[in-house]
Amino acid sequence: MRLRLAQPRSLQSRQLWAASFGLVAFLALAGFALDGAFQRTAQSGLRERLHSYALAYANSDFARDGSVIPPWEPPDARFRRPGSGLYAQIVLENGMWESESAQGPELPPAPMLPPGKQVFEGPLPFRQINGAPGMAYRFGYGLTYARDDDEGHDIRYTVYVLEDSTALARQVAAFRAALWWYLGGAGVILLLLQMFVLRWSLRPLRDVILELKRVQRGEASGMSQAHPRELAPLTESINAFIQSERENLERQRNTLADLAHSLKTPLAVLRTRLESGASEAELRQELDTQLRRMNDLVSYQLARAARSGHVLFSAPIEIEPQAEQIVVGLEKVYASKGVLCEFDIDPKARFHGETGDLQELLGNLLENAFKWAKSRVLLTVRELPVGPERRPGLSIAVEDDGPGIQEERIPLILQRGVRGDQRVQGHGIGLSIVQDILKSYRGELHVGRSQELGGARFEAVFPGGL
């Protein structure tokens, strides 16, 4: 059993909640991704800027005693202002030089780096000129100064440039504020647009509901065809169901009317005999005759009504097992003729309807073929494609090698109670029953001559469904 906790009953609410959750999640992930990308870009820009400052101090000169002679003009005026947030250090093996801005703050320890090595670190803790704790990013560059004279060795030194992280933090904070403001605004606009799109896209469903209500109130006879193709199978199924129910109701009314009309004659006969003053024996005999007649009429009409009311959306039925069951019985009945029945049945073909209808149709067609065949009967079943996303149609053809039917007699034998040959036993209603079944399925019966066996060919064609 599925667990259902506070699920919205409206499709629009379901779609809106799901889409809103997806949109918020997407915007949040996009925001975090953009924020991380901006931080990496800002740190990369800071590194390049500190690198350029370090190259400016890397061109410093050295006195004979090994002391540093920095550039006359620093690369940035903040290097001259104490506690400005931008600091420079030149670390020697036996000392250190610091820019004027580094006079006062307590900068982190600065170790010597091997020549050619570059490092970018941070944020590192330090104490600002006012004693407050701070954080700074630092770029270090290990170098070697080659003396021109022969009195000394080369001088190894390391240039460090530090910048307070406050400026970078302000940039990141300003970017985040703008980013979330714009993302939030875009999210609100997209949510409103999403609501509009959902209402617009679900409007056909609301139109279907309104049409169904009109059908229920009797203001419309069925669903219209002015619907998107995705809803066309639904509306066609509804129309088919409505039409089927109306046909069933009409069929039941006709059956009752036919039964009432059929019973009028036996009842009239009985009344006439009663009023004629006939003897008791004659009345008893007439009563028995008319009662049997009325019983046959009631049985026939009930069987007809049961046969006609097929289920619209029935499960598919395999045809070959039903046909084999019927043929086995017919081969026993017509054993003296030695008729052989052959099957040519498409394995994919299925009958969508009631099993009784299929048995009645196959039974009448096959019995008719066995009755007239000399030695061979052929049952052919084919699937009739009708298009994508629609149930295929069905063709059931029964052929025999008998004398066949003359073309001018075809309309005659399709009438109820008419037999093809009066010398052959039968009631002449088998083909009428077949036609009644096909009519209830909106199918057709085609009668002609068999090209393969030379006798009669009866083909029942069922149209494709939904």
N, C-alpha and C positions, 0 to 999 in steps of 0.2 A: 504494500500500500504506500502510495507516495505521500510524503509529508508536505503539507500545504500550510505555510505560515504567512498570514497577512498578504496573500497574493492579490494584486489589484484585479478587479473583474473586467475592467475596460481594456480592450486591445490598445487603445490610444495611450492609456496610462502605462501599460506594460512597455510599449515601445518608447515612450517618453522617458520613463525611468531608466530603461536599459541604455538608450542613446545618451542620456544626460550623464549617467555614470561613466560610460565610455569616453565622452567628451571631456569630463572633468579629469579623468585619469590621464588622458592624452595631453591635456594642457599642463597638468602637474608634471608629468614626465618631460614634456618639452621645456617647461620652465627650468627644472633642475638641470637638464642637459645644457640649455643656453647659459645658465648661471655658471656651471662648471667650465664651459668653453670660454666664457668671458674672463673668469678668474685666471685660467691658464694663459689666455692671450695677454691679460694685463701683467701677469708675472713675467711673461716672455718679453714684453715691452720694457718692463723695469730692468730686467737683466741686460737687455741691449743698451739701455741708457747708462746703467752703472758700468758696463763694459767700456763704453766710449769715454766715460770719465776716467776709468782706470788707465786707458791708453794715453790720455793726456798727462797723467802723473807718471806713467812709465817712461816718459821722455825727460824726466828730471836728470839733473847733472849732480856730480859728486865732487866735493873738495878733496884736497890732498890728504886731509886727515880722515877721509871716509864719511864726512857728514853730508847730508842731503841738501842740494840746492834746488828747491821746487820751482815750477814754472812761475814767471813773474805775474802772469794773469791766470787765475784759476778758470777752469772750464765753465764754472757757474758761480755767480756772485754769492750764493748761499754758503759757499765754502769759507767766506770771510766773516760770516755773522755767527757768533757763538750760539750754540743750541738751536741752529736753524733747522735741524733734522736731516741735513746732508753732510756727511763727514768723510774725510780721507785720511788714510794711514799708510805710511811706508815703514815696513818692519825690516830692520837690519839684523845681522848676526849679533851685534853688540849694542843695539839701541833701536829707537823708534822715532819717526817724525809724524806729527799729526797736524791737520789743518786747523786754522783759527776756530772753525765751527766746532771742533772736537774739544776745545778748552772748556771744561766744566762738566759735561756729561761723562758718565762712566761707561765706556764701551766694552763689549765682550772681549775676552782674550783673543789675541791675533797671532796664531802660530805661523812659522815660516813654511812656505810651500816650495816644492821642487821647481826648478826652472821650467817654464812652459806649461805648468799646470794651472787650470782655471777652475774655480769653484763658485757656485751660487747657492747660498744657504739662507734659511730664514723661514719664518721670522724668529730672530734671536732676542732674548731679553737683554735689556740694558737700563741704566738709570739716567733719566733726562737731567737737564741742567737745574731744574727746580726740585730735583729729588724724587719726582714721581716715576714709577716704573713705566717702561715703554717697550716696544718691539720694533725690530729693524731687520731689513733684508741686507745681506752683505755679498759683495762680489770680490773675489780674491784672484790675484794673478801673480804667479811666481816668475821672476826675471833674473837676469845676470847682466851686470855692467862690466864691460871690458875696458881696462885702463890702457891709455896710450903709452905710458912710460914703462920702463922695465923694473921699477922699484917695488911694485906691489902685485898682488894677485887680483883676479877678477872679483867684483863685489856681487854677492848674491843678496837679493832683496825681494820683498813681496809687497805689492800694492793692494790695499783694501779700500773699497768705497762702500759706505753704508748709507742707507736712506730709511728714515722713519716709515713704518708701515701705515701711519695714519692717512697719508695721501692715497695709498692704494685702497685702504679700507673705505675711504670716502667715495672713491670711484666705483667700487663694487656695490656700496650701499645705494648710490644714486642709480646705478644700472638696475639693481634689483627692484628698487621702487618703481622705476619706469617699466621694467619688464612685467612685474605682476600687475601693475595698473593696466597696461595694454592687454595682457593676457586675460585679466578679469573682464575688461570691457569686451574683448573679442568673444569670451565665453558667454557673456550675457546676450550679445547680439546673435551668436550662433544658436543658443538655446531658444531664443524667440523665433529665429528663422526655422529651427527644427520643429517647433510647435506648429508653425504655419504649414511647413511641408508635410507633417504628419496628418494634420487636419485635411489638407488637400489630397494627400494620397489615400486616406481612409474614406474620403467622401463617396467613392463608388460603393463601399460596403453599406454606408448609411442609406444610399439610394436603393440598394437591394432590400434593406429592412423596410423602408417606406413602401416599396412596391409589394412586398409580402403582406404588409398591413392592409394595403388596398385590395389585394386578392382576398384576404380574410374577410374584409368588410363587404366583398362582392362588388367593389367598384372597378375591378379589372379582372379579365378572364385569365390572365397569365403574366409571366415576367416578360419584359420587353427585351429586345436584342441590343439596346444601346448601353452595353457594359464593356469594360476592358476584357481583352481576350483571356487574361488570367482567371476572370470570374465567369467566363462563358460556360465552362463545363458545369459550374454550380447552377447557373440560371437555367441551362438546358436540362439538367437533371430535375430541377424543381418543376419546370414546365412539363417534362415527361411524366413525372409523378402525378401532377395535377391532371394531365390528360388521361393517364391510366386510371386514376380514381374516378374521373367523370365517365370514362368508358365502362368501367366496372359497374358504376351506379346505373348507367343507361342500360347496360346488359341485364342487370338484375330486374330492372323495371320491365324490360322487354320479355324476359323470361316469365315473370309473373303474369304479364299481359297475355303471352302466348299460352301459358298454362290455363289461365282463366278462359281464354277463347277456345282452347281444345276441349275443356271440360263441359262447355256449354252444350255441345252436341249430344254426348252420352246422357247428360242430365235431362235434356229435352226429350230424348228417346224414352227414358224411363217415365217421365211425366206423361208422355203421350200414351204409353202402354197402360199406365195406371188408370188413365181416364177413358181408355177404350173398353174397359170391362173384360179384359182377357182373363183366362183361367189362372189358377194359382200356379200350375205347372209351367205355363207359358211365361208368367211373370218371374218365376224363379230362374228359368233358363235365360230370359232376357237380362235379369239382374246380374247373373253370373257373367254373362258376356260383356256387359257394359262395365262391370267392376274390373274385369281383367284389362279392358281397354283403358280405363282411367288409371289403373296401376301402371301400365306400360307408359302412358303419357307422363305421369308424375316422375317415374324413374328416368325417362329420357330427358326431361327438362332439368332435373336435378343434376344428372351427369353432364349435361351441356353447360349448365352454370358453373359446376366445379371445374370443368375442363377449360373454360374461357377465362377464369380469373387468375391468370398467371401472376407470379411475383415479378415486379419490375426489375429489382436489383438482386437477382438470384445468383447463387454461386455457380461457377462453370461446371458443366457435367461432361464427363468423357463419353463419347458416342459409341466406341467400339464395344464395350461390355454390354450396353443396352441392346445393340444390334445383334450380337452373338446370342443373347438370351432369346430374342424373338426368332432368329433364324433356326435355332435348335428346335423350337416348337413347330415351326412351319415345315421343317424337313421331315418331322414325324407325320404331320398331317398329310403331306404330299409325297410320302415315301414311294408310292406306286409310280410316280412320274420320274423319280430319280433326278430331281432338279438340284443343280450345284450353284450355290451362291458365293460369289467372289467379293472381297472387300478391297477397296482402294481408298483408305481413310488417312487424311493428313494427321500426323501425330499431334500437331499443335491445335487442331480444330476443337472447339468446345461449344456446347449448347448452353446459352444463358437463359434459363427458364426453369419450369417445373419438370421433374422427371416424368410425371404422368403424361404431360403434353408430348415429350419426346417419344415415349413409348407408344402413345396413340398414333402419332404421325408415322413413325417407322413401321408400326404394326400394320396400318392400313395400306401404306405404299408397298411394303414387302409382300403382304398377303395378296394384293392385287397382281404383283409381278409373278409370284409363285402360281397363282391361279391361271395366268395366261401363258407362262413360259413353257417352252418345249423341254429345254434341258439346262439353260443358263440364266442366272440373274446376277447383275452387277450393281453393287452399292458403292457410290463415289461420294466422298465428303471432302470439301475444300474450304479453307479459310479465305474470306474476301477482305483484303486490306481496304480501309476507308480513310486513312490519314493518321498523322501522329496524335498521340494522347487520346485516341478514341478506340472503343472496343471494336474489333474486326467483325465483319459480317460472316454469314455461314451459308454454304450451298450443300444441300443433300439431294443427290440424284439417284434414282432407282431405274434400271434398264432391264429389259428382258429380250429374249429371242423369239417371242411369240409373233402373232400375225400383225401386231401394231394397231394403230387407230387412224382411220381416215381423217384428213384435216377438217373436212366439213362436219364431222361428228364430234369434234373436240368440245365445242360449246354445249352440245347436248348431254354428253356424259358427265359434265361438271355440274349438272342440275341435280338437286336432291331427289332421290328415289328412282333415277334413271340408270339402267344397267347397259353396259356395252353390248351384251348379247343376252337375250331373254332365256336362252337355253342353259346359261351358266347360273348356278345357284348363288344367291346373294340378295341384299335388300337395296342396293344402289345408293347407300348413304355414306360409304367409306370415304369417297373423295370429297363429299360435302363436309364431313368432319375434319378432314385435312385442311380444307379451305377455311373453316371456322377457326381452327388453331392458328393458321398463318395470319388470318385477319387480326386476331388478338395480339399477335407479335408484329403487326404491320408488315408482314411478309407477302410473298407472291408465289403462285403455283404456275409453272410453265410445263405444258404438255406438248410433246413432239415425237419424232421418230429417232431411235437410237442409231447413231452412225457406226457404232462398233458391233452391236448385236443384231440390228435390223428390226427389232420390235419396238415397243412403246418406251418412251422415256418421260418420267415424271421428275421434275426438279423443284424442290422447295427452297426458296431463297429468303433468308432472314437478313434484314439490313443491319448495318453497323450500329452500335449503341454508344453510350456516353462513357 
